[in-house]
Amino acid sequence: MDLFSAAFFLALINIIFIDLILAGDNAIVIGMAARKLPHSVQKKAILYGTAGAVVLRIAATLIVVWLLQIPWLLAVGGLMLIFIAYKVLADEGDHDNIEAKDKLWPAIRTIIIADAAMGLDNVIAVAGASKQHMVLVVIGLLISVPIVVWGSTLFIKLLDKFPWIAYLGSAVLAYTAANMITEERHFLHFFEANPVLRYLMIAIVVAGVLLAGYMKKRQHRKETESHQTHPATH
């Protein structure tokens, strides 16, 4: 992939979109970790914590990009990403275990550690979408992580208002995952010889993830409605 070619910019847009879809949770974590700080140092904690998280995220993603060149790991990464694509739709998110800190440096440390713990999905997805292009990883994360931090509230509101964005994000992740599996060197010759089967597999993976996520969401909604209608008596 040539630097700054049309394919490069398409992959870059893909990386930024993937990061926006996956990083809503991380943005919530950043906000929760800093919520007990005085307003005068909250911005500083978020800025320093995010900077630390960005550096750690870039380093981790570059390592994963390098690891994906090892035989079979591209396929394994693809399978993990299929599960992550499903989780985008199925997860309701639980952030109650994030401890808020009332001092600057402990809050920064909490932000970095929490982001690292929750950022594995981003790392695998971005590494897969980058087509093993190191420059893409760095540029994509430098653009998208600050957008997530400062635009997180807006993006979360958009997701609430337009639920289809989550389905679109999940579809992009599922497509990236299926693409990773078909580009595994042990399968590459087979899929290059049978391009129709490659596209069929990608379509099945995307449709399967969206259907499974939709069913899980519907089940959760029914359970919630049932609890509201018939609250447990103590």
PyMOL commands that set and color helices and strands:
alter all, ss='L'
color gray80, all
select helices_A, chain A and resi 6-22+24-33+39-67+73-90+104-118+120-129+134-161+164-182+185-193+195-229
alter helices_A, ss='H'
color red, helices_A
deselect
rebuild
show_as cartoon
